[in-house]
Amino acid sequence: MSEARNARPRGGLRILALLAALLIGSLVGSTVSGIVAPASSDARVIGALALPAGLLFGMIGWFWLALSILGARFAGRWLRPGGSIAAARAEARGSAPPPGSIMFVPASFLAALAAGIAVALMPGGSGFLRTVTLFCVVGLAWGWLLRVLARRGMLPPPEAD
């Protein structure tokens, strides 16, 4: 029973989840832009690119944070008395997703903040503060959702091949 609960999705499902996240993020961003600037097609394009940009930058940040954390763990286990490289490698080969998925939250927030400012400065908007606030809230929620998906193994982990 515990094996079924701890089973991680296979590669094909992870890629499908990644593509779905890109598409859904684009639709959500475009919808948010349509709410705050309904007459601007440029705003819709910016909104459609904001959340996928958060996903992209979050993946990059996840990779570098995971690399840093796992490198520090590996070095700590290897350098402690009685530690060996083989033991540290065996311990590092867990089935859990790499740490550092928290990077999706600030990456999505900053991408949404930039998009919110850009859309708010366009003519025909519904107010600077309302636009930026809505984009920031959506960016935070999107980043948190991506973090949860990454921690559950639904997003492909960053790898250095």
Number of C-alpha atoms within 10 A of each C-alpha: 5 6 7 7 7 12 12 16 15 11 13 10 14 19 15 14 17 18 14 12 20 19 15 15 23 22 18 19 29 21 16 21 29 18 15 24 22 15 14 16 13 14 27 24 17 20 28 24 21 28 33 25 20 28 25 17 19 25 23 16 20 24 20 15 18 21 18 14 14 16 13 12 15 18 15 13 19 17 13 9 8 8 13 14 13 10 13 17 13 9 12 16 8 9 10 14 18 21 18 22 26 19 25 29 21 18 26 29 24 22 25 32 23 17 28 29 17 17 28 23 15 15 12 13 20 15 15 16 12 14 24 22 15 17 30 22 14 20 29 22 15 26 27 20 15 26 23 16 18 23 18 15 20 22 25 20 20 17 9 6 3
